[in-house]
Every structure is written in C-alpha cells, then in structure tokens.
Amino acid sequence: MSKLVEAATYFEKGGPGAPNLDAFEAKTMPAFIFKEQLRRAFRMDLTFLELAAIMSVFDPEGTGEIVCIYFMQRFCRTGMEERVAKEKRWRVMQKQANQRAEAQKREKQEKLDQKMLLSVSTYAQEDFETAMVKLSRSAIMYHKSPSDTLDAFEAESLAPHIFKEQLKLAFNIKVTMPELGALMSYFDPKGKGSVHSKDFLNSFLRLGTEERDKIRKGWRDEDIQKREKDARLTAERQELKIQKQLSEVQFQFAEDDFDESLMTFIKICHQFEQRQLGPAGWAAFTCKSFSPIEFREVVKRTFDVRLAPRVLGALVSYFQIKVNRDDKDKRVNSQFFLQCFVQGRTTTEAFKGRRDEDESLWEYHAKLKEE
C-alpha cells in the first residue's frame, strides 16, 4: 500500500509524461495482468505477497480479478488526497521553519544590538564634533526628491547598526563606531538604545535649513563688504584722479599770469572762426559747468588752444561758479564763459576795423583793457 500511495501521489492524468492507461479501460483485469500493468504504468515492482495484499483490497470477494474503473477511481482519489496532505504537511513544516528562522533572527539581532550598544557606549568629544560635522555637511547638500528611499525611517525607531547603515545608504554619511555612539547619545537622550526615526529626520532637515541660511547670510554679508570695499576703492581712485588733475592746474598765479590768461582769452575771441568748429559744434558747452581738466580739454578741442597750468588756473578762477569753495571744487561756469566769449567776439570784431595793420596785438590788448 505504501508503494501504491507513492505511485498515486506522483501520478497526474493527462500531465506531461503520463503513462498509457488503455489496459485499464477493460471492465476487469486478472491478477497477473494487473501486476504487469502496475509495473509498466506506475513502475510498481510488487512481490507476490504484496500483490496478494493489494488484491485483497481491490478484490475483497476473491474472484481473482479487479474492477478497473473502481481501481482507477480509488487510485486517483488516493493520489489527490496524498498530495493535499503532503502540501498541508509542507506548509506546516514551512511555517515552523519560518518561525524558527525568525526566532533565530530576533535572537541574533538582540545579541547584535547588545554588542552594538556596548561598542558605541564610549566616545570622546572629538568623535562627537567630527560626527556632527559629517551630519551638517550632508544636511546642507541634501534636498529631498521623489526618488529618495527613506522607507527605513518609516519605522518608529532604529537600532544602532540599522541607524549606521541607513546613514550611509540614505545620506552617504560614513561614521565610525565612536562617532555612531556620539550620534546615538545626541538623538537618544533617554538611553533607550534606539533612535526615534521621525525626530531624527526632523532634526536632520532642520539642521540643513539652518546651515543653508547661515551660508546665504554669510554670502550676503560678504557681498555687502565687497560692495563697501569697491565703493571705498572707487572713492579713493576718484580722489587720486582729482588730486592728479589738480596737480596739472596752478591756482597760485601772479598778475602776469592773469594778464597772460586774459591775453589768451582775447586771442581765442579774436581768432575764432565758425568753420573751425568740429561736427560737435557747441555741444560741449551745453553742460552746466566744467572741472578744470574738462575745461582745458574743451578749449583744446574747440579752439585748438593749449592752456598752461597757471593760465588754466587763472581762467578757471575767473570763470568759476561764484560760491565759496576750495581749489579742488572749483568749476568753470559754462554759461558765464559763453557770455564773455560772445562779448569778446563782438568787441574784437568792432576793433578789427579800427586797428591799424602795423598795430601789434599787445597794443590792441592795451586798448581793449582801457575799453
């Protein structure tokens, strides 16, 4: 019967490699044929005593023959029941194996946790500082994205070794055992032996926000300092420029220098011709005032006259805006200069007709001074 049950268990009618059962389509089958068909179809090698035992089951009346359909029904039902029972036994065994494996895993985990706690229990202040530096750097660079995998932090708490591994996987933070102990003491102040996941994530994200704000503030302060420094350098360069320009102007002049400057102005008025103006014309004189150097350049471009430092100083002092200013703030009043220039042009044109051909310009200047 054991051989029969085993053969029935592995028999599947219509399955791949199923035996040919045409012989069992007969109504009855004698014992010697039955023995041969069991060997061919189901690979059952029976002794005569084993055959007699099976015949007593399937031929209780002792006719010497079995009823084929009754045998096949019993055979198939036995196979199905045995497969169901075997599957049930397998599930029970698998469940027991899983329970044993889970128990062993928990026991191993508990031992590992205890070992980890003992390993991380000692650390120095230096370990705490280096661990916080690593944590801060990672928090600064971290920006949560949909692809981030923080499933492990969905648990209520994390054991030390899991916490260490997740720091590496999620945030690329590699800590030593003493550094891990420092972090555990910081994020587990009550000494429960695990880190509360939600509290750690909140602290981590808040740390990143605060550190980024500090960096931005530092950038803003640095930018302000840079702007202030640039403004000071610009002011210094402007002051040096003004000093350099003033060095090209001599405001300490004598009466002869003033006479020479007046003579230069008369020459400008006397020799001026409208056609000598360039394309810009009188555009330079549309501004309100000139600095001494600007005035020198305008006179040079417009009238083709180069002014010496003392002559320039005398003219600037004469045509300056009438306010109380020191030498470096003196500016030429362009409107006043143009008014004087027009008057000078009118006067010199009137004198041109009365002046003798051999009269020198200096004599002409003397007459103009008397006028």
Secondary structure in CASP SS format (residue, H / E / C, confidence):
PFRMAT SS
TARGET T0000
AUTHOR 0000-0000-0000
METHOD secondary structure of the structure
MODEL  1
M C 1.00
S H 1.00
K H 1.00
L H 1.00
V H 1.00
E H 1.00
A H 1.00
A H 1.00
T H 1.00
Y H 1.00
F C 1.00
E C 1.00
K C 1.00
G C 1.00
G C 1.00
P C 1.00
G C 1.00
A C 1.00
P C 1.00
N C 1.00
L C 1.00
D H 1.00
A H 1.00
F H 1.00
E H 1.00
A C 1.00
K C 1.00
T E 1.00
M E 1.00
P E 1.00
A H 1.00
F H 1.00
I H 1.00
F H 1.00
K H 1.00
E H 1.00
Q H 1.00
L H 1.00
R H 1.00
R H 1.00
A H 1.00
F H 1.00
R C 1.00
M C 1.00
D C 1.00
L C 1.00
T C 1.00
F H 1.00
L H 1.00
E H 1.00
L H 1.00
A H 1.00
A H 1.00
I H 1.00
M H 1.00
S H 1.00
V H 1.00
F H 1.00
D C 1.00
P C 1.00
E C 1.00
G C 1.00
T C 1.00
G C 1.00
E E 1.00
I E 1.00
V E 1.00
C H 1.00
I H 1.00
Y H 1.00
F H 1.00
M H 1.00
Q H 1.00
R H 1.00
F H 1.00
C H 1.00
R H 1.00
T H 1.00
G H 1.00
M H 1.00
E H 1.00
E H 1.00
R H 1.00
V H 1.00
A H 1.00
K H 1.00
E H 1.00
K H 1.00
R H 1.00
W H 1.00
R H 1.00
V H 1.00
M H 1.00
Q H 1.00
K H 1.00
Q H 1.00
A H 1.00
N H 1.00
Q H 1.00
R H 1.00
A H 1.00
E H 1.00
A H 1.00
Q H 1.00
K H 1.00
R H 1.00
E H 1.00
K H 1.00
Q H 1.00
E H 1.00
K H 1.00
L H 1.00
D H 1.00
Q H 1.00
K H 1.00
M H 1.00
L H 1.00
L H 1.00
S H 1.00
V C 1.00
S C 1.00
T C 1.00
Y C 1.00
A C 1.00
Q H 1.00
E H 1.00
D H 1.00
F H 1.00
E H 1.00
T H 1.00
A H 1.00
M H 1.00
V H 1.00
K H 1.00
L H 1.00
S H 1.00
R H 1.00
S H 1.00
A H 1.00
I H 1.00
M H 1.00
Y C 1.00
H C 1.00
K C 1.00
S C 1.00
P C 1.00
S C 1.00
D C 1.00
T C 1.00
L C 1.00
D H 1.00
A H 1.00
F H 1.00
E H 1.00
A C 1.00
E C 1.00
S E 1.00
L E 1.00
A C 1.00
P H 1.00
H H 1.00
I H 1.00
F H 1.00
K H 1.00
E H 1.00
Q H 1.00
L H 1.00
K H 1.00
L H 1.00
A H 1.00
F H 1.00
N C 1.00
I C 1.00
K C 1.00
V C 1.00
T C 1.00
M H 1.00
P H 1.00
E H 1.00
L H 1.00
G H 1.00
A H 1.00
L H 1.00
M H 1.00
S H 1.00
Y H 1.00
F H 1.00
D C 1.00
P C 1.00
K C 1.00
G C 1.00
K C 1.00
G C 1.00
S C 1.00
V E 1.00
H E 1.00
S H 1.00
K H 1.00
D H 1.00
F H 1.00
L H 1.00
N H 1.00
S H 1.00
F H 1.00
L H 1.00
R H 1.00
L H 1.00
G H 1.00
T H 1.00
E H 1.00
E H 1.00
R H 1.00
D H 1.00
K H 1.00
I H 1.00
R H 1.00
K H 1.00
G H 1.00
W H 1.00
R H 1.00
D H 1.00
E H 1.00
D H 1.00
I H 1.00
Q H 1.00
K H 1.00
R H 1.00
E H 1.00
K H 1.00
D H 1.00
A H 1.00
R H 1.00
L H 1.00
T H 1.00
A H 1.00
E H 1.00
R H 1.00
Q H 1.00
E H 1.00
L H 1.00
K H 1.00
I H 1.00
Q H 1.00
K H 1.00
Q H 1.00
L H 1.00
S H 1.00
E C 1.00
V C 1.00
Q C 1.00
F C 1.00
Q C 1.00
F C 1.00
A C 1.00
E H 1.00
D H 1.00
D H 1.00
F H 1.00
D H 1.00
E H 1.00
S H 1.00
L H 1.00
M H 1.00
T H 1.00
F H 1.00
I H 1.00
K H 1.00
I H 1.00
C H 1.00
H H 1.00
Q H 1.00
F C 1.00
E C 1.00
Q H 1.00
R H 1.00
Q H 1.00
L C 1.00
G C 1.00
P C 1.00
A C 1.00
G C 1.00
W C 1.00
A H 1.00
A H 1.00
F H 1.00
T H 1.00
C C 1.00
K C 1.00
S E 1.00
F E 1.00
S C 1.00
P H 1.00
I H 1.00
E H 1.00
F H 1.00
R H 1.00
E H 1.00
V H 1.00
V H 1.00
K H 1.00
R H 1.00
T H 1.00
F H 1.00
D C 1.00
V C 1.00
R C 1.00
L C 1.00
A C 1.00
P H 1.00
R H 1.00
V H 1.00
L H 1.00
G H 1.00
A H 1.00
L H 1.00
V H 1.00
S H 1.00
Y H 1.00
F H 1.00
Q E 1.00
I C 1.00
K C 1.00
V C 1.00
N C 1.00
R C 1.00
D C 1.00
D H 1.00
K H 1.00
D H 1.00
K C 1.00
R C 1.00
V E 1.00
N E 1.00
S H 1.00
Q H 1.00
F H 1.00
F H 1.00
L H 1.00
Q H 1.00
C H 1.00
F H 1.00
V H 1.00
Q H 1.00
G H 1.00
R H 1.00
T H 1.00
T H 1.00
T H 1.00
E H 1.00
A H 1.00
F H 1.00
K H 1.00
G H 1.00
R H 1.00
R C 1.00
D C 1.00
E C 1.00
D C 1.00
E C 1.00
S C 1.00
L H 1.00
W H 1.00
E H 1.00
Y H 1.00
H H 1.00
A H 1.00
K H 1.00
L H 1.00
K H 1.00
E H 1.00
E C 1.00
END
